[in-house]
Amino acid sequence: MIAGNAGSLEEMDDLFNRMLSGGIIILLDGYTKGIWIDAVGWEDRNVSEPQSQTVVRGPMEGFTENLRTNTALIRRRIRDPRLWMETRQIGQVTHTNVSVMYIKGIADEGVIQELRERLNRIDIDGILEGGYIEEEIQDATFTPFPTIYNSERPDSVAASLLEGRIAILTNMPILEKTCYLPL
């Protein structure tokens, strides 16, 4: 078991959400606030070679179903304090963790703000895989060129971030490991 972040709680919804996400909750008699501690300890699949995007040269590692592992794979390649990550939960029932990654000063601030607004407008019971988010944020443009790119490879996503693109990462079920890069 790994203890990570900690903080205080005032709302019951926050308490249940933290508890159902694998956190430890401490409540003391006579106090109106509680304390939460991240204590995630379930088994994860190891980082392995992507099944659908194999390469002859370069890193042989792909994303897993763990959001923290996936962001660490990107941060290992881009060790810059301008690499920004904003995490939120989407889905009224599933409360799926979704992270938006970009490099401040390289990514277009207008596109970042538009993406935030589109993510805030998503009103759905659950996000079970990345395709749900893709459907909700994509424009209905008629173009033969993709406006969203999917990748299972952290090196490819890191290269796109360096080009000014924005990555959206989610906790994915097994065999569905994708990252979305709005162009």
Number of C-alpha atoms within 10 A of each C-alpha: 8 9 12 10 10 14 10 14 18 11 11 11 10 13 21 12 12 18 16 10 13 14 22 17 19 13 13 9 7 6 7 10 14 17 16 19 18 19 19 14 11 8 7 10 10 13 16 11 16 19 11 12 11 15 12 6 6 8 13 16 19 24 29 26 21 20 17 13 16 22 18 12 21 21 16 12 13 17 9 11 9 12 17 13 16 11 13 13 15 22 15 13 10 13 16 18 16 21 21 22 24 27 22 17 10 15 17 14 12 9 14 18 11 12 18 14 12 14 18 12 12 15 11 14 12 14 22 17 17 21 14 13 20 18 10 14 18 13 10 8 9 7 7 6 7 11 14 15 15 19 19 24 26 25 20 16 25 22 14 17 22 16 13 17 22 26 24 23 26 29 24 21 13 11 13 16 25 24 28 23 23 19 13
